[in-house]
Amino acid sequence: MSRPRIPADEVSISRELFEVLGEDRSTWEWEMVLEMGQVLREDRLAGDCIEKNKIPRYYRDLYGVNNLYRYQLSGEMRACYTLQKVEDGICAIILEVFMDHKTYERRFGYGGD
């Protein structure tokens, strides 16, 4: 039996991700992020929950997160997002997008270089 979908009340992106993506929302990178945002609006638990003890210090230090989710965009592309309580409910904040799996692995400290 599948779990019920729980929508996010809001979806946003981190300032750092906005700086990486730039203001031109017609790029394929923006398209992927906007599509992910739509999925999160319908189901905030669409990603895989990262165990608390495996959340990279980077996210704890920069964003103060205590929950983190990994979302597979396509192929090797991944994104990380967190859920935060806001006045009107729960906001899904897309923190970072990884264009390849190697960069994702580095962020999480999984082997490799």
N, CA, C and O atoms as CSV, one atom per row, in Angstrom:
chain,resi,resn,atom,element,x,y,z
A,1,MET,N,N,0.846,-1.177,0.000
A,1,MET,CA,C,0.000,0.000,0.000
A,1,MET,C,C,0.896,1.246,0.000
A,1,MET,O,O,1.849,1.324,0.776
A,2,SER,N,N,0.601,2.188,-0.841
A,2,SER,CA,C,1.422,3.389,-0.929
A,2,SER,C,C,0.984,4.414,0.120
A,2,SER,O,O,-0.168,4.425,0.553
A,3,ARG,N,N,1.905,5.256,0.512
A,3,ARG,CA,C,1.600,6.272,1.510
A,3,ARG,C,C,0.857,7.430,0.855
A,3,ARG,O,O,1.001,7.660,-0.345
A,4,PRO,N,N,0.073,8.150,1.626
A,4,PRO,CA,C,-0.643,9.309,1.066
A,4,PRO,C,C,0.343,10.438,0.745
A,4,PRO,O,O,1.367,10.588,1.411
A,5,ARG,N,N,0.025,11.215,-0.267
A,5,ARG,CA,C,0.850,12.372,-0.617
A,5,ARG,C,C,0.539,13.514,0.337
A,5,ARG,O,O,-0.622,13.800,0.631
A,6,ILE,N,N,1.596,14.160,0.814
A,6,ILE,CA,C,1.436,15.295,1.716
A,6,ILE,C,C,2.053,16.513,1.031
A,6,ILE,O,O,3.273,16.586,0.892
A,7,PRO,N,N,1.234,17.462,0.606
A,7,PRO,CA,C,1.769,18.612,-0.127
A,7,PRO,C,C,2.567,19.564,0.763
A,7,PRO,O,O,2.332,19.671,1.966
A,8,ALA,N,N,3.523,20.253,0.124
A,8,ALA,CA,C,4.226,21.349,0.797
A,8,ALA,C,C,3.343,22.582,0.658
A,8,ALA,O,O,2.741,22.803,-0.393
A,9,ASP,N,N,3.265,23.375,1.706
A,9,ASP,CA,C,2.466,24.594,1.649
A,9,ASP,C,C,3.167,25.671,0.825
A,9,ASP,O,O,2.518,26.516,0.210
A,10,GLU,N,N,4.500,25.630,0.819
A,10,GLU,CA,C,5.319,26.561,0.044
A,10,GLU,C,C,6.528,25.800,-0.479
A,10,GLU,O,O,6.919,24.776,0.083
A,11,VAL,N,N,7.114,26.305,-1.556
A,11,VAL,CA,C,8.378,25.780,-2.073
A,11,VAL,C,C,9.249,26.978,-2.418
A,11,VAL,O,O,8.779,27.937,-3.030
A,12,SER,N,N,10.514,26.923,-2.027
A,12,SER,CA,C,11.448,27.989,-2.382
A,12,SER,C,C,12.807,27.368,-2.669
A,12,SER,O,O,12.992,26.159,-2.524
A,13,ILE,N,N,13.757,28.206,-3.076
A,13,ILE,CA,C,15.116,27.728,-3.284
A,13,ILE,C,C,16.058,28.586,-2.441
A,13,ILE,O,O,15.743,29.720,-2.082
A,14,SER,N,N,17.203,28.021,-2.142
A,14,SER,CA,C,18.183,28.758,-1.350
A,14,SER,C,C,18.777,29.905,-2.166
A,14,SER,O,O,18.781,29.875,-3.396
A,15,ARG,N,N,19.268,30.893,-1.469
A,15,ARG,CA,C,19.927,32.025,-2.128
A,15,ARG,C,C,21.124,31.532,-2.938
A,15,ARG,O,O,21.363,32.010,-4.046
A,16,GLU,N,N,21.876,30.580,-2.391
A,16,GLU,CA,C,23.046,30.041,-3.070
A,16,GLU,C,C,22.658,29.347,-4.378
A,16,GLU,O,O,23.344,29.492,-5.389
A,17,LEU,N,N,21.569,28.603,-4.353
A,17,LEU,CA,C,21.118,27.938,-5.577
A,17,LEU,C,C,20.654,28.970,-6.599
A,17,LEU,O,O,20.920,28.823,-7.792
A,18,PHE,N,N,19.968,30.006,-6.142
A,18,PHE,CA,C,19.527,31.057,-7.055
A,18,PHE,C,C,20.734,31.707,-7.738
A,18,PHE,O,O,20.696,31.996,-8.934
A,19,GLU,N,N,21.796,31.932,-6.978
A,19,GLU,CA,C,23.004,32.533,-7.549
A,19,GLU,C,C,23.635,31.625,-8.595
A,19,GLU,O,O,24.150,32.109,-9.603
A,20,VAL,N,N,23.602,30.324,-8.371
A,20,VAL,CA,C,24.152,29.365,-9.338
A,20,VAL,C,C,23.288,29.325,-10.603
A,20,VAL,O,O,23.811,29.314,-11.717
A,21,LEU,N,N,21.977,29.303,-10.425
A,21,LEU,CA,C,21.069,29.184,-11.572
A,21,LEU,C,C,20.962,30.475,-12.376
A,21,LEU,O,O,20.752,30.439,-13.588
A,22,GLY,N,N,21.107,31.607,-11.709
A,22,GLY,CA,C,20.984,32.890,-12.393
A,22,GLY,C,C,19.529,33.305,-12.549
A,22,GLY,O,O,18.615,32.588,-12.141
A,23,GLU,N,N,19.333,34.459,-13.138
A,23,GLU,CA,C,17.988,35.028,-13.253
A,23,GLU,C,C,17.206,34.545,-14.465
A,23,GLU,O,O,15.982,34.676,-14.501
A,24,ASP,N,N,17.893,33.988,-15.463
A,24,ASP,CA,C,17.225,33.537,-16.688
A,24,ASP,C,C,16.534,32.201,-16.444
A,24,ASP,O,O,17.173,31.150,-16.474
A,25,ARG,N,N,15.245,32.248,-16.208
A,25,ARG,CA,C,14.494,31.035,-15.870
A,25,ARG,C,C,14.135,30.174,-17.075
A,25,ARG,O,O,13.377,29.212,-16.949
A,26,SER,N,N,14.675,30.514,-18.236
A,26,SER,CA,C,14.374,29.715,-19.424
A,26,SER,C,C,15.413,28.615,-19.657
A,26,SER,O,O,15.323,27.897,-20.653
A,27,THR,N,N,16.391,28.467,-18.768
A,27,THR,CA,C,17.417,27.441,-18.942
A,27,THR,C,C,16.874,26.071,-18.539
A,27,THR,O,O,15.898,25.973,-17.794
A,28,TRP,N,N,17.511,25.026,-19.036
A,28,TRP,CA,C,17.062,23.676,-18.693
A,28,TRP,C,C,17.282,23.376,-17.211
A,28,TRP,O,O,16.546,22.582,-16.626
A,29,GLU,N,N,18.301,24.015,-16.594
A,29,GLU,CA,C,18.535,23.805,-15.166
A,29,GLU,C,C,17.365,24.358,-14.345
A,29,GLU,O,O,16.879,23.713,-13.417
A,30,TRP,N,N,16.928,25.563,-14.708
A,30,TRP,CA,C,15.766,26.149,-14.021
A,30,TRP,C,C,14.536,25.274,-14.251
A,30,TRP,O,O,13.744,25.054,-13.336
A,31,GLU,N,N,14.384,24.783,-15.466
A,31,GLU,CA,C,13.226,23.939,-15.788
A,31,GLU,C,C,13.177,22.722,-14.871
A,31,GLU,O,O,12.109,22.349,-14.385
A,32,MET,N,N,14.346,22.096,-14.631
A,32,MET,CA,C,14.410,20.930,-13.739
A,32,MET,C,C,14.008,21.321,-12.309
A,32,MET,O,O,13.253,20.604,-11.652
A,33,VAL,N,N,14.519,22.461,-11.840
A,33,VAL,CA,C,14.221,22.907,-10.477
A,33,VAL,C,C,12.745,23.275,-10.342
A,33,VAL,O,O,12.120,22.946,-9.334
A,34,LEU,N,N,12.189,23.943,-11.326
A,34,LEU,CA,C,10.766,24.308,-11.272
A,34,LEU,C,C,9.876,23.065,-11.307
A,34,LEU,O,O,8.846,23.012,-10.635
A,35,GLU,N,N,10.280,22.073,-12.091
A,35,GLU,CA,C,9.527,20.815,-12.140
A,35,GLU,C,C,9.588,20.109,-10.781
A,35,GLU,O,O,8.585,19.577,-10.304
A,36,MET,N,N,10.769,20.110,-10.169
A,36,MET,CA,C,10.918,19.529,-8.834
A,36,MET,C,C,10.023,20.262,-7.839
A,36,MET,O,O,9.373,19.636,-7.002
A,37,GLY,N,N,9.995,21.584,-7.935
A,37,GLY,CA,C,9.139,22.377,-7.053
A,37,GLY,C,C,7.678,21.982,-7.171
A,37,GLY,O,O,6.963,21.916,-6.171
A,38,GLN,N,N,7.234,21.718,-8.397
A,38,GLN,CA,C,5.848,21.299,-8.597
A,38,GLN,C,C,5.582,19.943,-7.944
A,38,GLN,O,O,4.529,19.731,-7.344
A,39,VAL,N,N,6.536,19.038,-8.065
A,39,VAL,CA,C,6.396,17.721,-7.420
A,39,VAL,C,C,6.294,17.902,-5.906
A,39,VAL,O,O,5.458,17.265,-5.264
A,40,LEU,N,N,7.138,18.766,-5.328
A,40,LEU,CA,C,7.125,18.982,-3.877
A,40,LEU,C,C,5.842,19.666,-3.419
A,40,LEU,O,O,5.379,19.432,-2.303
A,41,ARG,N,N,5.266,20.506,-4.268
A,41,ARG,CA,C,3.974,21.115,-3.924
A,41,ARG,C,C,2.888,20.040,-3.776
A,41,ARG,O,O,1.948,20.185,-2.995
A,42,GLU,N,N,3.045,18.977,-4.536
A,42,GLU,CA,C,2.078,17.876,-4.477
A,42,GLU,C,C,2.431,16.845,-3.408
A,42,GLU,O,O,1.547,16.218,-2.822
A,43,ASP,N,N,3.743,16.673,-3.157
A,43,ASP,CA,C,4.191,15.661,-2.190
A,43,ASP,C,C,5.554,16.053,-1.629
A,43,ASP,O,O,6.586,15.809,-2.254
A,44,ARG,N,N,5.549,16.660,-0.450
A,44,ARG,CA,C,6.799,17.150,0.142
A,44,ARG,C,C,7.749,16.029,0.549
A,44,ARG,O,O,8.918,16.285,0.838
A,45,LEU,N,N,7.267,14.807,0.574
A,45,LEU,CA,C,8.107,13.667,0.927
A,45,LEU,C,C,8.508,12.858,-0.299
A,45,LEU,O,O,8.771,11.659,-0.196
A,46,ALA,N,N,8.555,13.511,-1.466
A,46,ALA,CA,C,8.871,12.832,-2.725
A,46,ALA,C,C,10.317,12.344,-2.770
A,46,ALA,O,O,10.628,11.400,-3.496
A,47,GLY,N,N,11.195,12.972,-2.009
A,47,GLY,CA,C,12.601,12.572,-1.995
A,47,GLY,C,C,12.870,11.493,-0.959
A,47,GLY,O,O,11.989,11.098,-0.195
A,48,ASP,N,N,14.113,11.030,-0.956
A,48,ASP,CA,C,14.551,10.037,0.023
A,48,ASP,C,C,15.105,10.774,1.237
A,48,ASP,O,O,15.956,11.654,1.102
A,49,CYS,N,N,14.625,10.417,2.405
A,49,CYS,CA,C,15.082,11.054,3.639
A,49,CYS,C,C,16.506,10.586,3.970
A,49,CYS,O,O,16.790,9.388,3.980
A,50,ILE,N,N,17.378,11.536,4.235
A,50,ILE,CA,C,18.754,11.243,4.639
A,50,ILE,C,C,18.757,11.072,6.158
A,50,ILE,O,O,18.187,11.889,6.881
A,51,GLU,N,N,19.399,10.012,6.633
A,51,GLU,CA,C,19.481,9.796,8.070
A,51,GLU,C,C,20.162,11.002,8.723
A,51,GLU,O,O,21.114,11.559,8.176
A,52,LYS,N,N,19.666,11.395,9.895
A,52,LYS,CA,C,20.183,12.589,10.574
A,52,LYS,C,C,21.697,12.561,10.752
A,52,LYS,O,O,22.357,13.584,10.573
A,53,ASN,N,N,22.251,11.410,11.099
A,53,ASN,CA,C,23.695,11.326,11.318
A,53,ASN,C,C,24.492,11.337,10.018
A,53,ASN,O,O,25.722,11.342,10.053
A,54,LYS,N,N,23.814,11.341,8.874
A,54,LYS,CA,C,24.498,11.376,7.581
A,54,LYS,C,C,24.308,12.719,6.865
A,54,LYS,O,O,24.766,12.890,5.735
A,55,ILE,N,N,23.638,13.660,7.518
A,55,ILE,CA,C,23.480,14.998,6.927
A,55,ILE,C,C,24.843,15.673,6.947
A,55,ILE,O,O,25.438,15.827,8.013
A,56,PRO,N,N,25.348,16.079,5.778
A,56,PRO,CA,C,26.665,16.732,5.749
A,56,PRO,C,C,26.710,17.987,6.620
A,56,PRO,O,O,25.744,18.747,6.697
A,57,ARG,N,N,27.840,18.181,7.264
A,57,ARG,CA,C,28.049,19.351,8.121
A,57,ARG,C,C,27.801,20.649,7.342
A,57,ARG,O,O,27.336,21.638,7.907
A,58,TYR,N,N,28.113,20.635,6.046
A,58,TYR,CA,C,27.893,21.789,5.168
A,58,TYR,C,C,26.471,22.321,5.324
A,58,TYR,O,O,26.271,23.523,5.498
A,59,TYR,N,N,25.488,21.433,5.264
A,59,TYR,CA,C,24.080,21.855,5.367
A,59,TYR,C,C,23.719,22.287,6.788
A,59,TYR,O,O,22.940,23.219,6.982
A,60,ARG,N,N,24.284,21.612,7.761
A,60,ARG,CA,C,24.023,21.987,9.157
A,60,ARG,C,C,24.569,23.385,9.445
A,60,ARG,O,O,23.898,24.212,10.063
A,61,ASP,N,N,25.805,23.635,8.985
A,61,ASP,CA,C,26.461,24.914,9.259
A,61,ASP,C,C,25.845,26.058,8.462
A,61,ASP,O,O,25.572,27.121,9.020
A,62,LEU,N,N,25.624,25.853,7.169
A,62,LEU,CA,C,25.149,26.939,6.309
A,62,LEU,C,C,23.666,27.233,6.490
A,62,LEU,O,O,23.257,28.395,6.491
A,63,TYR,N,N,22.861,26.190,6.642
A,63,TYR,CA,C,21.406,26.371,6.686
A,63,TYR,C,C,20.769,25.997,8.024
A,63,TYR,O,O,19.587,26.266,8.238
A,64,GLY,N,N,21.525,25.388,8.915
A,64,GLY,CA,C,20.965,24.975,10.196
A,64,GLY,C,C,19.911,23.881,10.078
A,64,GLY,O,O,18.986,23.821,10.888
A,65,VAL,N,N,20.044,23.013,9.073
A,65,VAL,CA,C,19.022,21.990,8.859
A,65,VAL,C,C,19.127,20.858,9.864
A,65,VAL,O,O,20.210,20.533,10.351
A,66,ASN,N,N,17.993,20.273,10.160
A,66,ASN,CA,C,17.963,19.059,10.973
A,66,ASN,C,C,17.223,17.942,10.239
A,66,ASN,O,O,17.002,16.861,10.784
A,67,ASN,N,N,16.838,18.230,8.968
A,67,ASN,CA,C,16.273,17.208,8.097
A,67,ASN,C,C,16.734,17.509,6.682
A,67,ASN,O,O,16.886,18.669,6.299
A,68,LEU,N,N,16.954,16.454,5.912
A,68,LEU,CA,C,17.455,16.622,4.553
A,68,LEU,C,C,16.913,15.489,3.691
A,68,LEU,O,O,16.827,14.339,4.122
A,69,TYR,N,N,16.555,15.840,2.477
A,69,TYR,CA,C,16.032,14.873,1.522
A,69,TYR,C,C,16.825,14.945,0.234
A,69,TYR,O,O,17.255,16.019,-0.185
A,70,ARG,N,N,17.016,13.790,-0.391
A,70,ARG,CA,C,17.674,13.701,-1.682
A,70,ARG,C,C,16.585,13.420,-2.709
A,70,ARG,O,O,15.707,12.582,-2.501
A,71,TYR,N,N,16.664,14.144,-3.823
A,71,TYR,CA,C,15.673,13.991,-4.878
A,71,TYR,C,C,16.416,13.742,-6.178
A,71,TYR,O,O,17.306,14.511,-6.539
A,72,GLN,N,N,16.060,12.669,-6.891
A,72,GLN,CA,C,16.704,12.369,-8.167
A,72,GLN,C,C,15.975,13.129,-9.259
A,72,GLN,O,O,14.788,12.911,-9.503
A,73,LEU,N,N,16.709,14.031,-9.918
A,73,LEU,CA,C,16.119,14.830,-10.986
A,73,LEU,C,C,16.051,14.019,-12.272
A,73,LEU,O,O,14.960,13.765,-12.782
A,74,SER,N,N,17.183,13.613,-12.796
A,74,SER,CA,C,17.235,12.737,-13.965
A,74,SER,C,C,18.646,12.218,-14.117
A,74,SER,O,O,19.608,12.911,-13.785
A,75,GLY,N,N,18.773,11.015,-14.612
A,75,GLY,CA,C,20.096,10.433,-14.787
A,75,GLY,C,C,20.929,10.555,-13.532
A,75,GLY,O,O,20.541,10.052,-12.477
A,76,GLU,N,N,22.076,11.221,-13.633
A,76,GLU,CA,C,22.973,11.395,-12.490
A,76,GLU,C,C,22.657,12.633,-11.675
A,76,GLU,O,O,23.260,12.840,-10.622
A,77,MET,N,N,21.729,13.464,-12.130
A,77,MET,CA,C,21.422,14.713,-11.420
A,77,MET,C,C,20.622,14.448,-10.152
A,77,MET,O,O,19.642,13.704,-10.157
A,78,ARG,N,N,21.064,15.073,-9.070
A,78,ARG,CA,C,20.393,14.966,-7.772
A,78,ARG,C,C,20.175,16.372,-7.222
A,78,ARG,O,O,20.823,17.328,-7.649
A,79,ALA,N,N,19.271,16.481,-6.288
A,79,ALA,CA,C,19.059,17.735,-5.572
A,79,ALA,C,C,18.855,17.400,-4.110
A,79,ALA,O,O,18.441,16.292,-3.769
A,80,CYS,N,N,19.147,18.362,-3.245
A,80,CYS,CA,C,18.877,18.208,-1.819
A,80,CYS,C,C,17.921,19.313,-1.390
A,80,CYS,O,O,18.027,20.457,-1.831
A,81,TYR,N,N,16.993,18.945,-0.528
A,81,TYR,CA,C,16.052,19.923,0.005
A,81,TYR,C,C,15.778,19.623,1.465
A,81,TYR,O,O,16.047,18.526,1.956
A,82,THR,N,N,15.243,20.610,2.141
A,82,THR,CA,C,14.890,20.472,3.546
A,82,THR,C,C,13.464,20.963,3.728
A,82,THR,O,O,12.935,21.694,2.890
A,83,LEU,N,N,12.858,20.563,4.811
A,83,LEU,CA,C,11.514,21.024,5.157
A,83,LEU,C,C,11.615,21.896,6.397
A,83,LEU,O,O,12.236,21.518,7.391
A,84,GLN,N,N,10.997,23.066,6.325
A,84,GLN,CA,C,11.006,23.969,7.473
A,84,GLN,C,C,9.591,24.436,7.766
A,84,GLN,O,O,8.783,24.670,6.867
A,85,LYS,N,N,9.326,24.561,9.045
A,85,LYS,CA,C,8.030,25.078,9.476
A,85,LYS,C,C,8.000,26.579,9.210
A,85,LYS,O,O,8.940,27.296,9.552
A,86,VAL,N,N,6.924,27.046,8.602
A,86,VAL,CA,C,6.701,28.475,8.378
A,86,VAL,C,C,5.342,28.818,8.977
A,86,VAL,O,O,4.597,27.933,9.397
A,87,GLU,N,N,5.035,30.081,9.012
A,87,GLU,CA,C,3.793,30.536,9.643
A,87,GLU,C,C,2.552,29.792,9.142
A,87,GLU,O,O,1.670,29.435,9.922
A,88,ASP,N,N,2.503,29.568,7.832
A,88,ASP,CA,C,1.314,28.949,7.239
A,88,ASP,C,C,1.449,27.460,6.974
A,88,ASP,O,O,0.621,26.900,6.255
A,89,GLY,N,N,2.452,26.799,7.523
A,89,GLY,CA,C,2.596,25.358,7.303
A,89,GLY,C,C,4.038,24.932,7.133
A,89,GLY,O,O,4.910,25.315,7.913
A,90,ILE,N,N,4.281,24.131,6.099
A,90,ILE,CA,C,5.606,23.575,5.845
A,90,ILE,C,C,6.114,24.050,4.486
A,90,ILE,O,O,5.407,23.991,3.480
A,91,CYS,N,N,7.370,24.525,4.485
A,91,CYS,CA,C,8.013,24.989,3.257
A,91,CYS,C,C,9.117,24.013,2.881
A,91,CYS,O,O,9.958,23.675,3.714
A,92,ALA,N,N,9.118,23.561,1.639
A,92,ALA,CA,C,10.215,22.760,1.095
A,92,ALA,C,C,11.204,23.740,0.473
A,92,ALA,O,O,10.838,24.528,-0.399
A,93,ILE,N,N,12.451,23.689,0.919
A,93,ILE,CA,C,13.480,24.596,0.398
A,93,ILE,C,C,14.515,23.764,-0.349
A,93,ILE,O,O,15.214,22.938,0.239
A,94,ILE,N,N,14.597,23.997,-1.653
A,94,ILE,CA,C,15.582,23.301,-2.472
A,94,ILE,C,C,16.916,23.995,-2.234
A,94,ILE,O,O,17.069,25.180,-2.529
A,95,LEU,N,N,17.875,23.253,-1.703
A,95,LEU,CA,C,19.143,23.830,-1.278
A,95,LEU,C,C,20.218,23.792,-2.346
A,95,LEU,O,O,20.952,24.762,-2.539
A,96,GLU,N,N,20.308,22.661,-3.042
A,96,GLU,CA,C,21.437,22.479,-3.954
A,96,GLU,C,C,21.063,21.464,-5.024
A,96,GLU,O,O,20.288,20.537,-4.786
A,97,VAL,N,N,21.636,21.664,-6.214
A,97,VAL,CA,C,21.461,20.735,-7.323
A,97,VAL,C,C,22.842,20.242,-7.736
A,97,VAL,O,O,23.778,21.030,-7.872
A,98,PHE,N,N,22.958,18.951,-7.930
A,98,PHE,CA,C,24.212,18.334,-8.360
A,98,PHE,C,C,24.040,17.877,-9.799
A,98,PHE,O,O,23.141,17.092,-10.103
A,99,MET,N,N,24.890,18.363,-10.676
A,99,MET,CA,C,24.788,18.028,-12.094
A,99,MET,C,C,25.313,16.633,-12.403
A,99,MET,O,O,24.978,16.051,-13.435
A,100,ASP,N,N,26.144,16.095,-11.498
A,100,ASP,CA,C,26.658,14.739,-11.706
A,100,ASP,C,C,26.773,14.035,-10.352
A,100,ASP,O,O,26.825,14.672,-9.300
A,101,HIS,N,N,26.809,12.721,-10.410
A,101,HIS,CA,C,26.820,11.930,-9.185
A,101,HIS,C,C,28.131,12.092,-8.410
A,101,HIS,O,O,28.141,11.989,-7.184
A,102,LYS,N,N,29.223,12.343,-9.111
A,102,LYS,CA,C,30.524,12.487,-8.448
A,102,LYS,C,C,30.518,13.683,-7.484
A,102,LYS,O,O,31.036,13.591,-6.371
A,103,THR,N,N,29.937,14.786,-7.913
A,103,THR,CA,C,29.851,15.976,-7.056
A,103,THR,C,C,28.963,15.689,-5.848
A,103,THR,O,O,29.270,16.109,-4.732
A,104,TYR,N,N,27.872,14.980,-6.071
A,104,TYR,CA,C,26.975,14.574,-4.981
A,104,TYR,C,C,27.744,13.716,-3.968
A,104,TYR,O,O,27.663,13.941,-2.761
A,105,GLU,N,N,28.485,12.739,-4.476
A,105,GLU,CA,C,29.249,11.855,-3.593
A,105,GLU,C,C,30.273,12.634,-2.772
A,105,GLU,O,O,30.475,12.342,-1.593
A,106,ARG,N,N,30.920,13.625,-3.391
A,106,ARG,CA,C,31.893,14.439,-2.666
A,106,ARG,C,C,31.223,15.197,-1.531
A,106,ARG,O,O,31.754,15.238,-0.421
A,107,ARG,N,N,30.041,15.811,-1.796
A,107,ARG,CA,C,29.334,16.581,-0.776
A,107,ARG,C,C,29.030,15.691,0.434
A,107,ARG,O,O,29.108,16.141,1.577
A,108,PHE,N,N,28.683,14.421,0.171
A,108,PHE,CA,C,28.287,13.522,1.245
A,108,PHE,C,C,29.456,12.708,1.805
A,108,PHE,O,O,29.273,11.893,2.710
A,109,GLY,N,N,30.663,12.933,1.262
A,109,GLY,CA,C,31.849,12.265,1.789
A,109,GLY,C,C,31.912,10.786,1.476
A,109,GLY,O,O,32.498,10.013,2.235
A,110,TYR,N,N,31.310,10.381,0.357
A,110,TYR,CA,C,31.346,8.979,-0.050
A,110,TYR,C,C,32.577,8.733,-0.897
A,110,TYR,O,O,32.636,9.206,-2.032
A,111,GLY,N,N,33.552,8.018,-0.394
A,111,GLY,CA,C,34.721,7.577,-1.167
A,111,GLY,C,C,35.181,8.530,-2.252
A,111,GLY,O,O,34.928,9.732,-2.183
A,112,GLY,N,N,35.838,8.005,-3.226
A,112,GLY,CA,C,36.312,8.802,-4.371
A,112,GLY,C,C,37.382,9.784,-3.969
A,112,GLY,O,O,38.000,9.661,-2.912
A,113,ASP,N,N,37.599,10.796,-4.859
A,113,ASP,CA,C,38.651,11.770,-4.563
A,113,ASP,C,C,38.207,12.834,-3.651
A,113,ASP,O,O,38.987,13.724,-3.314
